[in-house]
Amino acid sequence: MRRTAIVTGSANGIGKAIATRLVRDGYSVCINDIPNKAADIEAAVTELNTAFPSDGRPKAIAVPADVTSGSSVEAMIHETVEKLGPLTLMVANAGIAQTKPLFSATEEDVDKVFSVNVKGVFNCYTRAAQQMIAQGDPETAAGVRVYKILGAASIGGFRASAPLGMYCASKFAVRGLTQAFAQECAPHKITVNAYAPGMINTSMLDGIDESLTDMHGQKKGDMKRNYSEQVVALGRAGTPEDVAGVVGGYLASPDSDYTTGQTSVVDGGVFFT
Ligand SMILES: NC(=O)c1ccc[n+]([C@@H]2O[C@H](COP(=O)([O-])OP(=O)(O)OC[C@H]3O[C@@H](n4cnc5c(N)ncnc54)[C@H](O)[C@@H]3O)[C@@H](O)[C@H]2O)c1
């Protein structure tokens, strides 16, 4: 097996934990994020290449790109394939949050969230699939039974909650794209799945916590604490590594080769599917 992955939005947070898990499990990865996070991207690449010795090709490379641009996503894929070999996994992880009641949301707010969380995922899914199809049979190209495409949904993509309405709608859309694309891709030996984190400790969660604090006059950290104690069965917020275990350890591994069109919930016991 010679496995190569792109993880979008992986300069930090859940994406970085997924990329780290993939490298640990034998993948070489492209670390991607928006161009103004170039320093964080480089730091993540250096960290991975220092911790994991090269096996004849780099363990990690840096490719800044904005996933809202289809041509930038194509260029990122081509650079990755040129430097690391055939693409076997795309993780469309990049996403942004928005905490705003729908009553006060503008058309610009809709475009902003949907351009990253939906169009960005669409760009990554479709461009990655085109590349994989062009590479031919996965066993011949890279020694794997199937190519894999994964996208970041959320438990908000199963049940929406105010004031995260637009964000939740975008995550419902990720599940829709995943289900339909899994059907289109199956004849090409490509599986398509999504993961749905619950409350995971990252800068995104800090931002949501702060916005809700401002809206409801609570103290910083109250939302996280109350949710952990009252809603999450396991009684704590998740870590990026909790998500990486399911994404890198299972969805990116040969153990999930017969799974497609699914969204795996990683929430410590909030939704019971
Ligand atoms: N943290 C949570 O509680 C949680 C819960 C459910 C779902 N998620 C989803 O998991 C994914 C990762 O979230 P996180 O918590 O690590 O967030 P994060 O904000 O820490 O990381 C997201 C990364 O995506 C990058 N990004 C944003 N727009 C981009 C673009 N246009 N092109 C390329 N990169 C871009 C950001 O710069 C950032 O580094 C997101 O899709 C998020 O919606 C997170």
The ligand as a MOL file (V3000), in Angstrom:
LIG
                    3D

  0  0  0     0  0            999 V3000
M  V30 BEGIN CTAB
M  V30 COUNTS 44 48 0 0 0
M  V30 BEGIN ATOM
M  V30 1 N -15.0410 21.6810 16.8660 0
M  V30 2 C -16.2670 21.1940 16.8700 0
M  V30 3 O -16.9120 21.1360 17.9190 0
M  V30 4 C -16.8930 20.6820 15.5770 0
M  V30 5 C -18.1370 20.0550 15.6780 0
M  V30 6 C -18.7460 19.5700 14.5360 0
M  V30 7 C -18.1380 19.7010 13.3020 0
M  V30 8 N -16.9190 20.3220 13.2160 0 CHG=1
M  V30 9 C -16.3550 20.4530 11.8750 0
M  V30 10 O -15.0530 19.8810 11.8420 0
M  V30 11 C -14.2350 20.5840 10.9070 0
M  V30 12 C -12.9560 21.0470 11.6070 0
M  V30 13 O -13.3290 21.9250 12.6590 0
M  V30 14 P -12.3450 22.4600 13.8050 0
M  V30 15 O -13.1170 22.4520 15.0480 0
M  V30 16 O -11.0360 21.7800 13.7220 0 CHG=-1
M  V30 17 O -12.2500 23.9810 13.3400 0
M  V30 18 P -10.9880 24.9620 13.2510 0
M  V30 19 O -11.5630 26.3160 13.0330 0
M  V30 20 O -10.0740 24.7280 14.3820 0
M  V30 21 O -10.2970 24.4240 11.9030 0
M  V30 22 C -10.8810 24.5890 10.6410 0
M  V30 23 C -9.7750 24.9530 9.6740 0
M  V30 24 O -10.3510 25.1360 8.3670 0
M  V30 25 C -9.6530 26.2020 7.7520 0
M  V30 26 N -10.4250 26.8100 6.6660 0
M  V30 27 C -11.4980 27.6410 6.7700 0
M  V30 28 N -11.8900 28.0480 5.5630 0
M  V30 29 C -11.0560 27.4530 4.6500 0
M  V30 30 C -10.9590 27.5120 3.2540 0
M  V30 31 N -11.7960 28.2620 2.5290 0
M  V30 32 N -9.9860 26.7930 2.6350 0
M  V30 33 C -9.1140 26.0360 3.3630 0
M  V30 34 N -9.1610 25.9570 4.7170 0
M  V30 35 C -10.1260 26.6620 5.3520 0
M  V30 36 C -9.4270 27.1930 8.8970 0
M  V30 37 O -8.4190 28.1470 8.5920 0
M  V30 38 C -9.0820 26.2720 10.0520 0
M  V30 39 O -7.6920 26.0740 10.1920 0
M  V30 40 C -15.0890 21.7450 10.3860 0
M  V30 41 O -15.6740 21.4020 9.1430 0
M  V30 42 C -16.1590 21.8880 11.4440 0
M  V30 43 O -17.3480 22.4610 10.9360 0
M  V30 44 C -16.2800 20.8220 14.3210 0
M  V30 END ATOM
M  V30 BEGIN BOND
M  V30 1 1 1 2
M  V30 2 2 2 3
M  V30 3 1 2 4
M  V30 4 1 4 5
M  V30 5 2 4 44
M  V30 6 2 5 6
M  V30 7 1 6 7
M  V30 8 2 7 8
M  V30 9 1 8 9
M  V30 10 1 8 44
M  V30 11 1 9 10
M  V30 12 1 9 42
M  V30 13 1 10 11
M  V30 14 1 11 12
M  V30 15 1 11 40
M  V30 16 1 12 13
M  V30 17 1 13 14
M  V30 18 2 14 15
M  V30 19 1 14 16
M  V30 20 1 14 17
M  V30 21 1 17 18
M  V30 22 2 18 19
M  V30 23 1 18 20
M  V30 24 1 18 21
M  V30 25 1 21 22
M  V30 26 1 22 23
M  V30 27 1 23 24
M  V30 28 1 23 38
M  V30 29 1 24 25
M  V30 30 1 25 26
M  V30 31 1 25 36
M  V30 32 1 26 27
M  V30 33 1 26 35
M  V30 34 2 27 28
M  V30 35 1 28 29
M  V30 36 1 29 30
M  V30 37 2 29 35
M  V30 38 1 30 31
M  V30 39 2 30 32
M  V30 40 1 32 33
M  V30 41 2 33 34
M  V30 42 1 34 35
M  V30 43 1 36 37
M  V30 44 1 36 38
M  V30 45 1 38 39
M  V30 46 1 40 41
M  V30 47 1 40 42
M  V30 48 1 42 43
M  V30 END BOND
M  V30 END CTAB
M  END
